[in-house]
Amino acid sequence: MPEPQRRVILASLPEAYATLSSDYNPIHLSDDAAARAGLPRRVLHGMVTAAWCLDALQAASPLPLRAFACRFVQPAHPGDALCFTPRAQGQAWTCDAHTEAGATVLRHVVASARAADDDTQAPGASESDTGLRSEPGMTARYAALLGLASAHVAGWMGEVVRVGPTVLLAAEHASLAVAGAVHVGLAVELGASPALDRPLRVQVAVVEDATRAGLRRVVLGARWGAGDAPQFDARGQWTLVSR
């Protein structure tokens, strides 16, 4: 079995990650804002936890990973130490992700070296394309900030980070109070290794919008690819919940 990877969340990481990703959701930066969202104190961005988990999985996999999905079930906080233990599950991989205190932070983790065979259409896509300019060096800055060992993971999750603000903007257009929303799910697929810091064309749409037991659940689907390519070669789905 692969060795577990241990990560300690520095107090400065949420602010540094917010600056890099443009995700300034106050639940990551303010204890008071986190309390208003029903959290005990400010929390680490879920995309950081996902990237660390994917980095551990890639270290265990003999092939570059192409698909990754997880559920965020417990927030991680500055000062926490996290452990990620990959294990083979048939042709795919899964990962135990928990704090050293024993709290599970990710569930239903699945990673595969093969992306799905169907196309990269986002269900119900209706938003017009949005162009994201190339940001030279962002992938390197992202890898350095999170201490990622895999260049493949850095390039992959670096693209997810760049697409993220477009997804949050679509959530705001759907009248979701993003400042109080919490990520509860992520699923991402790539058809090939991303070129570092390539310009991206992005399309985002609301896939589901439902309210149950006083909680609003919004699922956003995105697809993206090189700005000069005729088709998208990557896609993701973000699930957010707000009060």
C-alpha positions as CSV (number, residue, x, y, z in Angstrom):
1,M,0.0,0.0,0.0
2,P,1.3,3.5,-0.8
3,E,2.7,5.6,2.0
4,P,0.2,8.2,3.4
5,Q,1.0,11.8,2.7
6,R,0.8,14.3,5.6
7,R,-0.1,18.0,5.0
8,V,-0.2,20.7,7.7
9,I,-2.4,23.7,7.0
10,L,-0.4,26.9,7.7
11,A,-2.4,29.8,9.1
12,S,-1.4,32.0,6.1
13,L,-2.5,29.5,3.4
14,P,-6.2,30.5,3.0
15,E,-5.2,34.1,2.3
16,A,-2.4,33.1,0.0
17,Y,-4.6,30.7,-1.9
18,A,-7.4,33.3,-2.1
19,T,-5.0,35.8,-3.8
20,L,-3.8,33.2,-6.3
21,S,-7.3,31.8,-7.1
22,S,-9.4,35.0,-6.8
23,D,-11.7,32.9,-4.5
24,Y,-12.3,35.4,-1.7
25,N,-15.3,33.7,-0.1
26,P,-15.2,35.1,3.4
27,I,-15.8,31.8,5.1
28,H,-12.1,31.1,4.3
29,L,-10.8,34.4,5.6
30,S,-12.9,35.3,8.6
31,D,-14.0,33.4,11.7
32,D,-17.1,35.6,12.0
33,A,-18.2,35.0,8.4
34,A,-17.6,31.3,8.9
35,A,-19.8,31.3,12.0
36,R,-22.6,33.0,10.0
37,A,-22.5,30.1,7.6
38,G,-22.8,27.6,10.4
39,L,-19.1,26.7,10.6
40,P,-17.0,26.7,13.8
41,R,-14.2,28.9,12.3
42,R,-12.7,29.8,9.0
43,V,-12.0,26.9,6.7
44,L,-9.5,25.9,4.1
45,H,-10.6,26.1,0.5
46,G,-11.9,22.7,-0.6
47,M,-9.9,22.9,-3.8
48,V,-6.7,22.8,-1.8
49,T,-7.8,19.6,0.0
50,A,-8.8,18.1,-3.4
51,A,-5.4,19.0,-4.9
52,W,-3.5,17.4,-2.0
53,C,-5.6,14.3,-2.3
54,L,-5.1,14.1,-6.1
55,D,-1.3,14.6,-5.6
56,A,-1.3,11.6,-3.3
57,L,-3.3,9.6,-5.8
58,Q,-1.0,10.5,-8.6
59,A,2.0,9.4,-6.6
60,A,0.4,6.0,-6.2
61,S,-0.8,5.6,-9.8
62,P,1.6,4.3,-12.5
63,L,-0.4,6.3,-15.2
64,P,-1.4,10.0,-15.4
65,L,-4.8,10.4,-13.9
66,R,-7.6,11.8,-16.0
67,A,-10.7,11.8,-13.8
68,F,-11.2,12.7,-10.2
69,A,-14.3,13.1,-8.0
70,C,-14.9,13.6,-4.3
71,R,-17.4,14.8,-1.7
72,F,-16.4,17.4,0.9
73,V,-17.9,16.2,4.1
74,Q,-15.9,17.9,6.8
75,P,-14.0,21.3,6.6
76,A,-10.4,21.5,7.4
77,H,-9.1,24.5,9.3
78,P,-5.8,26.4,9.6
79,G,-3.6,24.4,12.1
80,D,-5.0,21.0,11.1
81,A,-2.8,18.2,9.9
82,L,-4.3,16.1,7.2
83,C,-3.4,12.5,6.0
84,F,-4.1,11.1,2.6
85,T,-3.8,7.4,2.0
86,P,-4.4,6.1,-1.5
87,R,-5.4,2.5,-2.3
88,A,-6.2,0.6,-5.5
89,Q,-9.9,-0.1,-6.2
90,G,-10.1,-2.3,-9.3
91,Q,-8.9,-0.2,-12.3
92,A,-9.3,3.0,-10.3
93,W,-8.0,4.5,-7.1
94,T,-9.6,5.8,-4.0
95,C,-8.2,7.7,-1.0
96,D,-8.7,7.9,2.7
97,A,-8.6,11.6,3.6
98,H,-8.8,12.6,7.3
99,T,-7.4,14.9,10.0
100,E,-4.9,13.5,12.5
101,A,-7.7,13.9,15.0
102,G,-9.7,11.3,13.0
103,A,-12.3,13.5,11.2
104,T,-12.9,12.5,7.6
105,V,-12.6,15.5,5.2
106,L,-13.3,13.8,1.9
107,R,-15.5,10.9,1.0
108,H,-16.4,9.0,-2.2
109,V,-13.0,9.8,-3.6
110,V,-12.5,8.1,-7.0
111,A,-9.6,8.7,-9.5
112,S,-9.0,7.0,-12.8
113,A,-6.4,7.0,-15.5
114,R,-9.2,7.0,-18.1
115,A,-11.7,9.8,-18.7
116,A,-15.3,9.0,-19.6
117,D,-15.8,8.1,-23.2
118,D,-18.8,10.5,-23.8
119,D,-18.2,14.1,-25.0
120,T,-17.6,17.1,-22.8
121,Q,-21.0,18.8,-23.1
122,A,-22.3,20.4,-19.9
123,P,-25.9,19.5,-19.4
124,G,-28.2,22.4,-20.2
125,A,-25.4,24.6,-21.2
126,S,-26.7,28.0,-22.2
127,E,-24.1,30.5,-21.0
128,S,-22.0,32.2,-23.7
129,D,-18.3,31.3,-23.9
130,T,-15.9,33.2,-21.6
131,G,-12.3,33.6,-22.5
132,L,-9.6,33.3,-19.8
133,R,-6.3,34.8,-20.8
134,S,-3.1,32.9,-20.2
135,E,-1.4,33.6,-16.9
136,P,2.3,32.8,-17.4
137,G,3.8,31.1,-14.3
138,M,0.5,30.5,-12.5
139,T,0.9,26.7,-12.6
140,A,4.3,27.0,-11.1
141,R,3.1,29.4,-8.4
142,Y,0.2,27.1,-7.6
143,A,2.5,24.0,-7.3
144,A,4.9,25.9,-5.1
145,L,2.2,27.3,-2.8
146,L,0.6,23.8,-2.2
147,G,3.9,21.9,-2.4
148,L,2.6,19.6,-5.1
149,A,5.0,16.9,-6.3
150,S,3.2,16.1,-9.6
151,A,3.5,18.5,-12.5
152,H,0.5,16.8,-14.1
153,V,-1.6,17.5,-11.0
154,A,-0.4,21.1,-10.8
155,G,-1.3,21.7,-14.5
156,W,-4.7,19.9,-14.1
157,M,-5.8,21.6,-10.8
158,G,-4.2,24.9,-11.9
159,E,-6.8,24.9,-14.7
160,V,-9.6,24.1,-12.3
161,V,-8.5,27.0,-10.2
162,R,-8.6,29.3,-13.2
163,V,-12.1,28.2,-14.2
164,G,-13.3,28.5,-10.6
165,P,-14.1,32.3,-10.6
166,T,-16.2,31.8,-13.8
167,V,-18.2,29.0,-12.0
168,L,-18.7,31.3,-9.0
169,L,-19.9,34.1,-11.2
170,A,-22.4,31.7,-12.8
171,A,-23.6,30.8,-9.3
172,E,-24.1,34.5,-8.5
173,H,-26.1,34.9,-11.7
174,A,-28.3,32.1,-10.4
175,S,-28.9,34.3,-7.3
176,L,-26.9,32.0,-5.0
177,A,-25.4,33.8,-2.1
178,V,-21.8,32.7,-2.9
179,A,-20.4,34.4,0.2
180,G,-22.2,31.9,2.4
181,A,-22.0,28.9,0.1
182,V,-20.0,25.8,0.9
183,H,-18.5,23.4,-1.7
184,V,-19.8,19.9,-1.1
185,G,-18.8,18.1,-4.3
186,L,-16.3,18.2,-7.2
187,A,-15.9,16.0,-10.3
188,V,-13.4,16.8,-13.0
189,E,-12.3,15.1,-16.2
190,L,-9.6,15.8,-18.7
191,G,-9.1,14.3,-22.1
192,A,-5.3,14.9,-22.1
193,S,-2.6,16.5,-20.1
194,P,-3.2,20.3,-20.0
195,A,-0.6,22.6,-21.6
196,L,0.8,24.8,-18.9
197,D,-1.0,28.2,-18.6
198,R,-2.8,27.9,-21.9
199,P,-5.6,30.4,-22.7
200,L,-8.9,28.8,-22.0
201,R,-12.4,29.1,-23.4
202,V,-15.0,28.3,-20.7
203,Q,-18.8,27.6,-20.7
204,V,-20.7,27.2,-17.5
205,A,-24.4,26.3,-16.8
206,V,-26.6,25.6,-13.9
207,V,-27.3,21.8,-14.0
208,E,-29.5,21.6,-10.9
209,D,-31.1,24.2,-8.5
210,A,-33.1,22.8,-5.6
211,T,-34.1,23.7,-2.0
212,R,-34.6,21.0,0.6
213,A,-35.0,21.4,4.4
214,G,-34.0,25.0,4.2
215,L,-30.7,24.4,2.3
216,R,-30.3,25.4,-1.3
217,R,-28.2,23.0,-3.5
218,V,-26.8,24.4,-6.8
219,V,-24.9,22.2,-9.2
220,L,-22.8,23.9,-11.9
221,G,-21.4,22.2,-14.9
222,A,-18.4,23.7,-16.8
223,R,-16.5,22.7,-19.9
224,W,-13.3,24.3,-21.1
225,G,-10.5,23.9,-23.6
226,A,-7.7,25.8,-25.4
227,G,-8.9,29.2,-26.6
228,D,-8.1,28.3,-30.3
229,A,-9.5,24.8,-30.2
230,P,-12.8,24.0,-31.9
231,Q,-13.9,21.7,-29.0
232,F,-13.7,21.5,-25.3
233,D,-11.4,18.9,-23.8
234,A,-12.1,19.2,-20.1
235,R,-15.1,19.4,-17.9
236,G,-16.0,19.7,-14.2
237,Q,-19.0,19.8,-12.0
238,W,-19.2,21.8,-8.8
239,T,-21.9,21.3,-6.1
240,L,-22.5,24.1,-3.6
241,V,-24.9,24.4,-0.7
242,S,-26.1,27.5,1.1
243,R,-28.6,28.4,3.8
